[in-house]
Amino acid sequence: MSGQYFAKHEELRRNGSYNHRAATVRADIFTGNPFFDAHDIVQVKYEMLRAVDKDEQEVSSAAETFGFSRVSFYQIKKGFDEGGIVGLMPRKRGPKGSRKITDSDVEFARRFVGTHTKAQIVAILRDERNVEISKRTLERKLADKKNA
């Protein structure tokens, strides 16, 4: 792999759009043409959608050729229809925010900063608001810029 491709693949990994299943992409367009890179998941998804829409390939055939399931095709198409190219970017999985402590709880805890230790504030949150968090979580939440 040349330095140019190595740098591109590192950037794809960094921004979350690296296709770890590039070997499953069997579409002819991705063989022999350096412009098309099976490691670029956004490009693979776009070309799969284009193959169905413009080349009139069957969904199941195109999905398999581009390394996806038929169900994934429809999820990808929905993402594209709703968000354009940005809708093809992979999304982070898992919880999108704190599930243990709310912004209201953080504001409540801020009232005790300076007069109580972190351990005491954690105990107050537990006793008065039924919130179970660690001292470290409390420290992170109190330092969080968006909660300041």
N, C-alpha and C positions, 0 to 999 in steps of 0.2 A: 504494500500500500504506500503510495507516494505521500510526501509531507503535506501536500494540499488536501488529500482525502483524510489524512489523519487529523489535521486541524479541523476540517469540517465535521468529522465524526465526533470529535471532542466537543465542539460547540453544540451539536445535536444532543449529545448526552447531557450537557450542562443545562440546556433549555428544555429538556424533557421530551424532545421529539425524535429520539434515536429509536429506530425499529430493531429491537433485539431479535426479531424473528425474520430478518431479511432473507434468510435462506429459504423461507417458505414462499417467497415471491417468485413466481414462475412466468410472469408476463413477459412476452418477447421484447417489449419496449424497454425493459430494465436490463437487457443483456446487450453488451457491445456498444452502448452509447453512454459516454461518461456524464452527460447531462442528467440522465435519469439514474438516481441512486436509491436502491432498495432499502438503504439504511435510513432514509428520510421518510418517516411515517406520514407526514403531511402530504408529501408528493405522491406516495403510494396510494393513500386514500383518495386524493384528488383524481389521479389517473384511473382508479377503479370506478369512481362515479362517472367520469367522462366516458369510459369504455361502455358503460351501460346506457348512458344518455345519448351519446353521439354515434358510437359504433354499434349500438343496439344489441350488445351482448346480453345474454340471459343473466339475471342477478346471481343465481347459484353458481354458474360457470365463472363469471367475473370474480365473485367473492373468493372462490377456491383458487383461481389463478393468481390473485393478488395477496393470498395468504390470510383470508378472513373467512368467517362463517357467514351464512346467509343472514342470520340475526344481526351480526355485527354490521353487515352492509346497511341494513335499515337504520341502525343506531347512528352510523356514520353519516348517512344521508340526512337524517333528522338534524344532526349537529350542523351540517353544511347549510341546510335550508334555513335554519334559525340564526346562524352566525357567520355564514360565508367561510372563507379560508380559516379564520380564527376558530370557527366551530370544529375544525379538523384537528386542532391541537389537543393532545392528551390532557386530561384534567387530573389533578391530584386526587388520590383516593383517600377515603377515611374521613374522619370528622373535620369540619371546616373551621371550627372554633372551640373555645373552651366549653366543656360540658359540666365542669365541676363548680365553677364560680362565675356568676353573672357580673355585668358592669355595676349593677346596683350593690352587689356584695362588696365589690372593690371599693366603691365610694363609702360604704359603711365602714370598711376596714381602715380607710384613710383617716377617719376621725380619731383613731387610736394611735396613729403613728406619732412618735415623739414622746408619748406618755406611757406606752406599753411596749413590751418586747414582742418580737415576731411570734414567739411561742404563746404569749398571752393573747395576741390578736387571733391566732389560729383557734385557741380555746374559746374565745368569745364568738367567733364565727360558728364554731361547732355547736355551742350551747344556745345561742340566740337565733341563729339563722339556719341551723341544721346543715351546714356546709362542711364537708370533710375534705380538707386539703393539707398538703405538707407546708412546712415553713418555706421551702424553696419555691413552691408554686406561688405562695403569697408574695415572696420577694420579686419574682418575675412579673406578676400582675401589677404590683405597685410601681415597678420600674418601667412598665409598658407605656410607650409614648401615647398610644391611642386612648389609654385610660387615664392619662394625666390631666 
